[in-house]
Amino acid sequence: MRMRHKPHAVDTLLGHPDIVIFKPALHKGHWAELFGNSNPICVELGMGRGQFITTNASKHPNNNYLGIEKKNEVVLTALQRTLDFEYPIENLRMLPTNIDYISELFAPQEIDTLYINFCDPWPKDRHAKRRLIHRGFLNEYKTLLKSKAEIIFKTDNRDLFNFSLDEFQACGYEIIEITYDLHKLEDPENVMTEYEKKFSEMGIKINRLKAINPL
């Protein structure tokens, strides 16, 4: 579903500089200072409407969360979800920017956990390099992740998931979990995204992979 254009989205986002960071590159290598602590930095690529990252941030106050999403209208929805929460979520920041520029946002070995949830599968072969789990991206992530840090990838798309297995292995990641039916595991730590909830209610199985940075 296409997100309706909201002409005042940017103005509203600018009104919350404590949550929305419009010039994230200025904090490259200094995210810990922005949060005012040395807690782990957890990044979600494509946070969407924010259900996953706001839930995680509320459940794990000793982690710092950064959600990247390029569409201002979508960030606005995630922001509103955060503001409507029952108590302030102080360990969450939102970055309205393009994931393609991730190396401009983080210093080497600055990220503790990277989440990739239900990314665009780009099904045509000629678009493979645009997939967030293509080896071009995975090699880039390796430099930004701390040694032995985790990437956690979820998708409903089996073809994309199988493609990702080859890509992670080609880049030397240590894959520590592969499941083709996540909810059958009944993992109490799993936090669902909006898409995950929708697909699960339709009976579609969710695939999850966990991999360790080899560097």
C-alpha positions in Angstrom: 0.0 0.0 0.0 1.4 3.4 -1.0 1.8 5.8 1.9 -0.3 9.0 1.4 1.8 12.1 1.0 1.8 14.3 4.1 2.9 17.8 3.2 3.7 18.7 6.8 5.7 15.6 7.6 9.1 17.3 7.6 7.9 20.1 9.8 6.6 17.7 12.3 9.7 15.6 12.3 11.9 18.7 12.7 9.9 19.5 15.8 11.3 16.4 17.5 15.1 16.7 17.2 15.4 14.6 20.4 14.1 11.6 18.4 14.5 12.4 14.7 18.1 13.0 13.5 18.1 14.8 10.1 21.9 15.0 9.8 23.0 11.6 11.0 26.4 11.7 9.3 27.4 14.3 11.9 27.2 11.6 14.6 29.3 9.0 12.7 31.6 7.5 15.3 29.8 9.3 18.1 26.5 7.7 18.6 27.3 6.6 22.1 27.9 10.3 22.9 24.5 11.2 21.5 22.8 8.6 23.8 25.0 9.6 26.7 26.1 6.0 27.5 28.2 3.1 26.2 25.3 0.7 25.7 25.1 -1.5 22.6 24.1 0.1 19.4 21.3 -1.7 17.5 20.3 -0.6 14.0 17.2 -1.6 12.0 17.5 -1.1 8.2 14.1 0.0 6.9 12.2 0.4 10.2 8.9 1.0 8.4 6.1 2.2 10.8 8.2 1.4 13.8 6.4 -1.4 15.5 9.6 -3.6 15.7 12.0 -1.0 16.9 9.8 0.8 19.4 8.8 -2.5 21.0 12.5 -3.6 21.2 13.6 -0.2 22.6 10.9 -0.4 25.3 11.7 -4.0 26.2 15.5 -3.4 26.3 16.3 -0.1 27.9 20.0 -1.0 28.2 20.4 -1.0 24.4 20.4 2.0 22.1 18.3 1.7 18.9 18.6 3.5 15.6 15.9 3.1 12.9 16.8 4.0 9.3 13.9 4.8 6.9 14.1 7.0 3.9 10.4 8.1 3.5 9.5 11.0 5.8 5.8 10.0 5.8 6.7 6.6 7.2 9.1 8.0 9.7 6.3 10.3 10.9 4.1 7.3 11.6 6.9 5.6 13.5 7.4 8.9 15.5 3.8 9.1 16.4 3.9 5.5 17.6 6.8 6.4 19.8 5.1 9.6 21.2 1.9 7.6 21.9 3.7 5.1 24.0 2.7 4.7 27.6 6.1 6.2 28.8 9.0 8.0 27.1 11.3 5.8 25.0 14.7 7.5 25.5 16.9 4.9 23.9 15.5 5.3 20.3 16.5 7.6 17.5 15.1 7.7 13.9 17.2 8.5 10.9 15.2 9.7 7.8 17.9 8.8 5.2 18.7 6.2 2.5 20.3 2.9 3.6 22.6 3.2 0.6 24.6 5.8 2.6 25.1 3.6 5.7 28.9 3.9 5.6 28.5 7.6 5.9 26.5 7.1 9.1 28.6 4.7 11.2 32.3 4.3 11.9 34.1 1.0 11.7 33.0 -1.5 14.4 30.3 0.9 15.8 27.3 -1.4 15.5 26.5 -4.3 17.9 23.4 -5.7 16.2 21.9 -5.2 12.7 18.3 -6.0 11.9 17.0 -6.5 8.4 13.3 -7.1 8.4 11.2 -7.9 5.3 13.3 -5.9 2.9 12.3 -5.4 -0.7 13.1 -8.7 -2.5 13.9 -7.0 -5.8 12.8 -10.3 -7.6 14.4 -9.6 -11.0 17.9 -10.9 -11.4 19.2 -7.6 -12.8 18.2 -5.9 -9.6 20.0 -8.4 -7.3 22.6 -5.8 -6.2 19.8 -3.7 -4.6 18.8 -6.4 -2.2 20.0 -5.5 1.3 21.4 -9.0 1.8 23.4 -8.9 -1.5 27.1 -9.4 -0.8 27.9 -5.9 -1.8 25.9 -4.7 1.2 27.0 -7.6 3.4 30.7 -6.8 2.9 29.9 -3.1 3.8 28.2 -4.2 7.0 31.2 -6.2 8.0 33.3 -3.1 8.5 30.6 -1.3 10.5 29.8 -4.2 12.8 31.8 -5.0 15.8 33.7 -8.3 15.9 31.3 -11.2 16.4 28.3 -8.9 16.2 25.0 -10.3 14.8 22.9 -9.6 11.8 19.4 -10.9 12.1 17.4 -11.2 8.9 13.7 -12.0 8.6 11.6 -12.4 5.5 8.5 -14.2 4.2 10.1 -14.6 0.8 11.7 -18.1 0.5 13.6 -17.3 -2.7 15.1 -14.2 -1.1 15.9 -16.2 2.0 17.7 -18.9 0.0 19.6 -16.2 -1.9 20.7 -14.7 1.4 22.1 -18.0 2.6 24.5 -18.1 -0.4 25.4 -14.4 0.1 26.2 -14.6 3.8 28.3 -17.7 3.2 30.1 -16.1 0.3 31.0 -13.1 2.6 32.4 -15.4 5.3 29.7 -14.8 7.9 29.1 -17.6 10.5 25.5 -18.6 10.2 24.3 -19.7 13.6 20.5 -20.0 12.9 18.4 -20.9 9.9 14.7 -21.4 10.3 11.9 -21.6 7.7 9.1 -21.4 10.2 10.0 -18.9 12.8 6.8 -19.0 14.8 6.9 -22.7 15.2 10.0 -22.1 17.4 7.8 -20.0 19.8 10.8 -17.8 20.5 9.8 -15.5 23.4 12.4 -12.9 22.3 11.0 -12.5 18.8 9.4 -9.1 18.2 7.1 -9.0 15.2 7.1 -6.3 12.6 3.8 -5.0 11.0 4.5 -7.2 7.9 5.3 -10.2 10.0 2.1 -10.0 11.9 0.1 -9.6 8.7 1.8 -12.5 6.9 1.6 -14.8 9.9 -2.2 -14.1 10.2 -2.4 -15.2 6.6 -0.7 -18.4 7.4 2.6 -17.5 5.6 5.7 -18.9 7.2 8.5 -16.6 8.3 12.1 -17.3 7.6 14.9 -16.1 10.0 18.6 -16.2 9.8 21.2 -15.1 12.4 24.8 -14.6 11.3 27.9 -13.5 13.1 30.4 -11.0 11.7 33.6 -12.9 11.0 36.0 -9.9 11.4 
